[in-house]
Amino acid sequence: MALLLDACSTLISLIFLGIVGLVAGVAIPGLFMSAAAPWLDWILPLRKK
């Protein structure tokens, strides 16, 4: 029974860490890029055809 409890707690921890990793890998850089977008447009303007 203890082995089953250990397996369940490990699975819950891995799911939680996966969610935290997804937020850290996608959402946080997205916030920084939206803040840096006006500066990037000023530094590297689009080419005029």
N, C-alpha and C positions, 0 to 999 in steps of 0.2 A: 504494500500500500504506500509506503514511503517513496518507492521508486516512481509510482504514478504521480504522486504529489510533486516530486522533483521535476518530472517531465512537464507537467502542466505549468509550473512556475517558470521553467526555462522557456517554454513556448510563449507565455504571456510576456516575458521580458524581451524576447526577440521581436515580437510584434510591436511592442512599445518602442524599442530602439529603431526599428524600421521606420515607424512614423516620425520619430524625432530626426532620423537621418534624412528622410524625404523633405521635411520642413527646412532643415539646415542646408540641404543641397539645392533646393529649388526656390523656396519662398524668400529666404534672406538675401541671396544674390539678386533676385528680382527686385527687391526693394532698393538695393544700392544702385542697380542699373537705372531704375526710374528716376532716382535722384541725380544720377550722373548724366542722363541723356541730354539735357541742355548744354552741358559743358562739352560733351562729345560732338554735338552738332556745331559748336563754335570752333572746336579744334579741327575737326574733319568735316567740312561742309560737303554737301552733295554736289556732284559734278553737273554743270549746266550743259545741256546738249545744244 
